[in-house]
Amino acid sequence: MKALLWKLIIIAAAVVLPVFYFIDENPFDTTSFLSWREKKMVAWQRARMQTSFVRTSHLKTFKTMQRNSELLKNVSSRILIGALPMEKKLLTIGISSAWHPQGSSHLLDTLQSLFSASSPAERRHSIVLVQLADPDPRWLDEMISNISTLFKSYVQARQLVVITTPLNRYLPLKGLTKHFNDTPAYVVLRSKQNMNYAFLMNFATNHSDYFLTMEDDVKCAPGFVTQIASILSAWEREPWVTLEFCQLGFTGKLFRTRDLSGFVRFLLLFYQEMPCNNLLSHFRDILRQKKAIRFFPFLFQHMGKYSPFGGRFDMLKGEEFKENDTGSPSNPAATLYTDLNATDGSVLMNAYSLDESFFYTKEATAGSHLTVLLNIPAVVFRVQVLTGSELKKENQLEEGQVELGYDSTNRINDCDDYILLGLLINGILDKHVLSEESGKKVKCVRVVVTAPLPSGLIVRHINLWIKETEKYTQKPLEVLGVVRLESTEVTKH
């Protein structure tokens, strides 16, 4: 009994003493927005993070700190290039960039990839926000000149804004906390990066509904804005803190902007503890999202070999990115239904054939559909819909969407539950199916016309890729494609 008592005393001392040491030796003088009571809360949380990296939920404590803390009123980030849009957008794409010790910055290449991978319609619903976070005036002037020249049209359209934050607004970068034998230079680098992203997100809070993080050495998959928008439509009523479209570093992490102020404060409170991608895991835990929600294949791929957070990137290069080759389509046995009228002897089944034939109709009104009903429900991991003539690009479905259907009531020629897979861009949808693990199989794939067509419609191909049942070893999925949780291994198709 006495031995047990001494053990409890030792454990209590190990947890409590660091709290008082931290309060006495590091009273958070620079974070003047915290009261003494809040500092004690922070100290307790930091002591827990330092003594154990097991993620725990501190939702009540953190929300109390949020209510009682003032906003970051003294952070005066200023615009270097461009002007903010007049209306609120769907998405802000935020990039923080600085000079890289391993070599020159890829920022210009990243911006080129970003704008090339998005259509004019997608750009109208988004804004790119770049923070130049290096104090070197020579580098700063060079980047301002290059961005202003190369991306002038996007700046004039208020689709690109460049900002910076004065160095005197940063918290101290001396005497920082070290973990796992990190070098002092690396601790300074990651601590400053945390503040870079905090100031970037703080600036972005009110300009869109969602915020997407991106590093400055990234290649983007074509149509990534539309793909993210279609996923958001399916997850709009689901509880989540972040959705992830890239596993590596801090790229492809999507937030609701209403959650940004909380994460900004979290980054600043614990800026010296660990990189921001690791802090994000703790933040998710606090808000009760226990696992990362990742969508595959990834929409972003790092260009360089080195992560700004330490380590190399090339371990996943070409494996998980959107450009994967999944082979030829399967198109299992199915029946097609439509309320469109075939023209000039056109055959409806041609839309689903794997040869060069096609289905044609002279008229398509809003609400019209073409539905593929699989004879046997299957695990569909990719859908491709091609409309319009291949050479002249005429008779495309300019405004339409593709939906996946599930059936729990054994309907004969339809499904009772549809979810949005994605929108057609320039008459085309080519998308990997992303969804939670659930056990459901797809029974219907429905192409829906969402606006009247000025001319006829050609449907060249509806192509499906399915996973063979006997080869399917992973748990099947629920909605929109394969959302993989942290503990699930990569599945190649």
N, C-alpha and C positions, 0 to 999 in steps of 0.2 A: 504493500500500500504506500509506504513511504517512497519507494522507488518510483512509483507511478506519479506521485505528487511532484517529485523533483522534475520528472519529464515534462509535466504540464507547465511548471514554472519556466523551464528552459524554452519551451515552445512559445509561451506567451511573451517572454522577453525578446525572442528572435523576431516576433512580429511587431510588437509595440515599440521597442526602443528605436528602431529605424524611423518610426513615425516622428517621435520627438526630436531625434537628431536632425531629420530633414527640415522640420519646422524651425528649429533653432539656427541651423547653419545655412539654410536656403529659404528665407522667408518670402520668396516670390516678389521681391521689391519691384521687379520690372512689370509684373502683371497686376497693375494697380486696380484693375476692374474687379478683383476678388476681395471679399471681406475676410477677416481673420477666421471666421467659422468655415468659410469656403476653402481657405487654405488648409485647414485641418482635414477637410474632406479629401482634397487633392493629395495631401500628404499620406493619408491612409490608403488611397488608391495606388499611389506610386509605391508605397512600401509593399503592397500586395503584389504589384507587377514586378518588383525587384526580388522579392523572396520566392515567388512562384510565377511561372508563365502559363499556369493553367487558367484558361479563360473562364471568368465568372461573371455573373450578371449583377451590375450595380445600377440598375435602371433608376431606382428611387433617388439614390444619391446624386446621380448625374442630372436628372431632371430638376432637382432642387437647385443645383448649381446653375442650371440654365435659366430658371425663373429669376434668380436673384442677381445674375450678372448683367452688367450693361453691355450694349453692343460695342463693336470695335470702332468707336467714333473717331479715334485719333489716327487711324490708318489711312493715309492720304495717297493712295495709288492714283497716278495721273495718266491720262491718255497721251501717247506719243504719236500714234498714227490712227486716222479714221475718226468716226463718230458712231455713237450707239444708235441702234435702230429706233424708229419712232414707236413701233408697236412691239408687244411682247412676243417672243418666238417660242417654238416648241422646244428647241434644243440649243444649248450653248456648248461648244466644243472648246475646252480649255487646255492650253499648252503652256507649260513653264519651261523656259529655255535659258541656258547659261553656257559659257565656254566649257568644253570638255577637256579634262586633262589627257585623255587617251587620243585625242585628235580633234579635228574640226567639227563644228556643229552640223547636224543633218536637218536643221530646222527648215531651210528653204526647200529641200527635197520633200520633207513631210508635208509642208503646205501645198506643194505642187501635187502630191499624191492625193491629198485630202480634197482639193477642189476638182481634180480630174475624176475622182471616184464618185462625185456627187453631181446630180443633174441640176439644171436651173431651177426646177420645181423644188428639189430638196434644199437648195441653197436659200430659197425664199423663206423656208421655215426654220432656218438655223443661223447661228452666228458663230464665227471663229474668234476666240479671245486668246491672244498671245501675251504672256508676260515675259519681258526681257529682264532676267533676274541676275545679271552680272554687272557689277559696278564699274568695270573697266570702260572708260569713255571711248576708247578706240574701237573696241568690239561693239559697243552700243551704237556708235555712229555708223559703223559699217552695216550692221543689221538693219537699222532704220532706213538707210539708203537703199539696200537691196530689196527689202520688203516693199517699200514705197514704189520702186520701179517695176519689179516683177509682178506685183499683185495689185496694180493700180486700179483695175476695173472692179475688183472685189472690195477694195477700200472705198471707192466712190459709191458702190451699191450698199454700203453700210453692212457688208457681210464679213468684214475683217476689221478687228480693232486690236491695236497693240498698246499695252500699258507697261508701267514700271512702278516700283515702290521704293521710296527713299531708304537708303541703308540705315539711317538713324531710327527707323521704325522697327528694326529687327531686335529680337531679344538677344542677350549676351551669348557669345560663341566662345567664351573662355571658361575653363574649369567645368567642362561638360561631363555628364555621366558616361562611363564606359561599361560595356557588356561584352563578354566572350572574347576578350583580348583584342577588341577593335583598336585600330591605330587612332591616335588623336586626329589626324587629318581626315580619316573616314567619318569619325564622330562629328566633326565640324561640317563636313559635306552633307551628311544625312540630316543634321539638325537644321541647316540652312534650307535644304530642300523641303523639309516639313513646313517651314515658315513661308517659303515660296508658294507652295500649293495653298496654304491657309489664306494668304493675301489674294491670290488669284480667285479662289472660291468666294472669299468675302466680297470681292468686286462684282462677282457674277450672280449674286443672290437674287436680284429682282428683274433680270432681263429675259428669262425663259422659264418654262415649266420643268425642264430637266437639264442636268449638267453631266457632260461626259468628259472624263479625264483622258489626256493623251500626252505621252512624252514626245520629245522633239526628234525622234529617230524612227518614225513609224511609217509603214506602208499600209494603205487602206484598201479593203475589198470594195469593188464597185457596188454602188447602191446601198452602202452601209446605213445611211440615214433612214431609208425606207424600211430596211430590215429591222432596225431598232424600233421604228415607229409601229410596225406591225406587231412586234413582240409586246410593246407597251400596251397596245389595244387589248391584247389577251390577258395581260397582267395588271390591268388598270385597277381592278378591285381586289387584287391579292396583296397580302401583307409582305412587304420587302423593304430593306434598307438600301441595298445596292444590287444591281444586276451586272454581270461581268461578261464582256465580249472578248477578253484576252486574259490569259492566265499570268503572263509574265509582267513583273514590275507594277507600275501604277497606271498602265494604259488600259482603256476600255472599261473603266469602272463608271457605271451610270448611277446618278443620284437624283432624287427629287430635289428641286431647289429649296423646298421648304425645310429639308434636312441639312442643308449646307451650313447654316450658322452653328448648329450643334457640332458638326464635324470640324469646322474651323476652330472652335474653341478647344475641342479635344486635341487637335494637332498642336495648338499653342501651349496647352497645359503640359503635354508630354513630349514636346518637340525634341528633347535630347535623349529620349529613352530608346527609340528604335526607328527604322525607316517607316514612312507613311503607309506603305502597303501592309506592314505588320500592325501598325496602329489601327488600320481599318478593320482588321479582324477583331480586335478588342472592341471597337466602336459598334460593330455589328452585334457582338455578344450583349453589349449593354442594352441595345434596342431589340434584343431577343430574336435576331436572325442568327441561328447557330451555325449554319453552313453557307459557304459561298454558292450562289446560284449562277452557274456558268452555262453559256449557250455555245454550241458547237455546230459547224467549225468556227474558229475564231475569225473575227472581222478585221483584225489588225495583226501585223507582223513587224517585229523590230528589224531595222536595217542593219544596225551595227552589231558587233559581237559582244560588247560590254554593256552591262546594265549600269545606270547611274546610281543604283542602289547596291552595287557590288555583285560580282559574278558574271557569268557569260550567258548570252542569249541563244547561241547557235544550237543548243541541245534540242530545241523543238522546231527548228527552221524547216519549213516544208512539210511538217507532219500534221499540224492542226489548222493551218491557215486555209482560207476559203478556196484557194486555187486547187484543192485536191482533185484528183481524177478518180471517179467512182465507177468507171467502166460503162458498159452499155446499159440502157434502161431495160427493165424486166417486163413491164406492161402485162401483168397477170390477167387471166380471163375475167371479163367484165361485160356489163350491159350499159349502154349509154342512153340517157334521157335528156330531152331538151324541149323548150317551148319556142325555139327558133324554127323558122321555116326554111327547109333546104331549097336551094336554087339550082336550076339547070341540071337536074338529075344528080346533084351532089349527095353523097352518102354520109350519114352521120358518123358511122364507125370509122370513116377515114381520119377523123380527128385523133383517134387512138391507135391507128396503125403505125407500124415502124417503117413503112416504106415512104415514098415521096408524094403520096396522095394527100388530099386535104378536104376539109369541109367548108362550104361557102354558103352564106346567106346574104340577101340583099338588104335586110333591115334588122336592126337589133335595138331594142328600147331598154331604158333603165329598168332593172329588175329581171331581165331575161337571164337564163342560165343554161349551162351545159354541164351535166353531171355524169361522172363515171361511177358506176356502182359495181364494186368488186364482188365476184361470185363468192369468194372466201375472204373475209376481213384479214388484213395483213399489216405487218409492221413496215410502214413506208418511211424511208429515211431521206428521200430526195424527190422533189416534184419539179418538172419543167413544163412550162406552157409557152408555146411559140405561136404567135398570130401574125397576120399580114403576109404579103408576098415577100419572098426572101430577097429578091433582087431590087424591086422598086420600093419596098418598104411601104406599100399601100395597104389599105383595108386592115389596119392594125386595131387592136382593142386598146385604145389610148387610156381609157378610164375603166378599169375593171379590177377585180380581186379574185383570189383563189382561197377556197375554204376547205378544211378537212372535216369530214363527217363521221360521227360515231353512232352506233345504234344499240340501244338497250331494250327496245320494245319489239324487235324482230319485224320491222316494217319491210314490205315486199320490194318497193322501188324507191326508197328514200332513206334518210337517216333522221334521227330525232334530236341530234345535238351537233351543231356546227361551230367551229372556231376559225378565226381568220389566220391564214398562213402568211399572206403577203399581198402587196399590190403589184400590178403589172406596170413596168416601166418601159416606155417605147414599145409596147406590145409584147413584152417578154417578162416571164417570171422564171427564175432558176434558183431554187432555194432548198437547202437542207432543212429537214423537219426537226424542230427543236421542241422538246417537251420534257415534263417531269416524268419520273418513273411512276407507272401506275398499273400497267397491265392491259390497257385498252389498245385495240388494234383499229386501224382506219378501215372504214367500209365505203366511204364516199369521198370523191374529190370533185368539188363543184367550182366551175368558172362562172362568175357573176358579172354582168354588165352593170356599171354604176352610173352611166350617163349615156344619152342617145348618141348613136354614131352618125356622122354626116354622110357616110357611104356604107358599102357592104362590109362584111366581116369574114376574114379567112382565118380558120383555126388549122394550122399546119400539124401541130403535134401537141398531145398531152402525154408526156412521158413520166413514168413512175419507176422508181428504184425501190425494191422491197428486200427485206431480210428474210432468208429462208427460215421457216419455222423450226426445222430440225437443227439448224445451225445457230439458232438464236439462244444464246446462253445468258445474256444480260437481261435484267428485268425490263419488260416493255414500258412504254412511255404514255403520258397522259395528253397534254395539250401541245401546242406549238413545237415541235421538234425535240432535240435531246438536251434537256437541262441536266447537266451532270453535277452532282454534289461533290464536295471536296474529296470524299473518301472513295469515290468511284473511279475505276481505271479507265484509260482511253480505249474506246472501241473503234476500230477501223472498219470501214465498209468496203 
